[in-house]
Amino acid sequence: MIAGLVVTFSTIGFGLRNPRYTALRLMLGEDGVLCHYLAQLAGAKMGTVYQFYKQIKGRNELEEHVRARLNEAGGSYRGQISFEAAHFLYALCRLIRPRIVVETGVAAGVSSAFILKALNDNSYGILHSIDQLNYEE
């Protein structure tokens, strides 16, 4: 195992086909690689990305609240994003400070909660969520 990577023929092949990603992963870890790409996407500095990412990753009040509500409702749902992905959605919304966010497909509302938290922390922006209603007769 190297830096949290299980070394197999498959991972060696992936590493040879994707040397930039592999080098970044070995230097920065998985979170670091995602922050690196998020910084490039948003045209931001890595330090700023890490600041926003660690702000939500280190403070788990929102995540604990969402997890508790999910448990009360019976667990996870099909289509629900991971909390790791939700942390990056939060950081992205903090970085680019969108005026309007349109979310298609709400599932359990995990992404909605983190987007709304980012918009609230920005004191700017609005979220429009669109989902399909399934009525049973």
C-alpha positions in Angstrom: 0.0 0.0 0.0 1.3 3.4 -1.0 -0.2 6.6 0.4 -3.6 4.9 0.9 -3.5 3.2 -2.6 -3.7 -0.5 -2.9 -1.1 -1.4 -5.5 -2.4 -4.0 -8.0 -1.8 -4.5 -11.7 -4.9 -2.5 -12.4 -3.8 0.5 -10.3 -0.3 0.3 -11.9 -1.9 0.3 -15.3 -4.1 3.3 -14.3 -1.1 5.1 -13.0 0.8 4.6 -16.2 -2.1 5.9 -18.3 -2.7 8.8 -15.9 0.7 10.0 -14.6 -0.5 13.5 -13.7 -3.4 12.3 -11.6 -1.2 9.6 -10.0 1.6 12.1 -9.0 -1.0 14.5 -7.6 -2.7 11.7 -5.6 0.7 10.5 -4.2 1.6 14.1 -3.2 -1.8 15.5 -2.1 -4.0 12.5 -1.3 -7.5 12.0 -2.8 -8.9 15.2 -1.2 -6.0 17.2 -2.4 -6.4 16.0 -6.0 -10.1 16.9 -6.0 -9.3 20.3 -4.5 -6.6 20.8 -7.2 -9.1 20.1 -10.0 -11.8 22.2 -8.2 -9.3 25.1 -8.1 -8.6 24.8 -11.8 -12.3 24.6 -12.6 -13.1 27.7 -10.5 -10.0 29.6 -11.4 -9.1 29.8 -7.7 -6.0 29.2 -5.6 -5.5 25.9 -3.9 -5.3 27.6 -0.5 -8.7 29.2 -1.0 -10.2 25.9 -2.1 -8.7 24.1 0.9 -10.0 26.8 3.2 -13.6 26.3 2.0 -13.3 22.5 1.9 -11.8 22.2 5.4 -14.4 24.7 6.7 -17.2 22.2 5.9 -15.2 19.0 6.3 -13.9 20.0 9.7 -17.3 21.3 11.0 -19.7 18.4 10.9 -22.8 20.1 12.4 -24.6 20.1 9.0 -23.5 16.6 8.1 -24.6 15.2 11.5 -28.0 17.0 11.1 -28.5 15.6 7.6 -27.4 12.1 8.7 -29.8 12.2 11.7 -32.7 13.2 9.4 -31.9 10.5 6.9 -31.8 7.9 9.7 -35.2 9.1 11.0 -36.6 8.7 7.4 -35.3 5.2 7.1 -31.7 5.5 5.8 -30.2 6.4 2.5 -32.0 6.8 -0.8 -31.3 5.8 -4.4 -29.5 8.7 -6.1 -28.2 10.2 -2.9 -24.7 11.7 -3.3 -21.9 11.0 -0.9 -21.1 13.4 1.9 -17.6 13.8 0.3 -19.2 15.0 -2.9 -21.4 17.3 -0.9 -18.4 18.9 0.7 -17.0 19.7 -2.7 -20.3 21.1 -3.8 -20.2 23.4 -0.8 -16.6 24.5 -1.7 -17.5 25.0 -5.3 -20.5 27.2 -4.4 -18.4 29.2 -2.0 -15.7 29.7 -4.6 -17.8 30.8 -7.6 -20.5 32.6 -5.6 -23.3 31.8 -8.0 -26.4 34.1 -8.2 -28.6 31.2 -9.2 -28.1 27.4 -8.7 -30.4 25.0 -10.5 -30.5 21.5 -9.1 -32.2 18.7 -11.1 -33.1 15.7 -9.1 -33.2 16.2 -5.3 -33.3 12.6 -4.0 -32.8 12.8 -0.2 -31.7 16.5 -0.3 -28.1 16.0 0.7 -26.7 18.1 -2.1 -29.5 20.7 -1.5 -28.5 21.1 2.2 -24.8 21.7 1.4 -25.6 24.0 -1.5 -28.0 26.0 0.7 -25.4 26.2 3.4 -22.8 27.5 1.0 -25.2 30.1 -0.4 -26.1 31.1 3.2 -22.4 31.4 4.1 -21.9 33.6 1.0 -24.9 35.7 1.9 -25.7 35.5 -1.7 -27.5 33.3 -4.2 -30.6 31.2 -4.6 -31.2 27.5 -5.2 -34.0 26.2 -7.5 -34.5 22.5 -7.1 -36.5 20.5 -9.6 -37.6 17.0 -9.0 -40.1 14.5 -10.4 -43.1 13.8 -8.2 -44.3 10.2 -8.1 -47.9 9.8 -7.1 -49.2 6.4 -6.1 -52.8 5.8 -6.5 
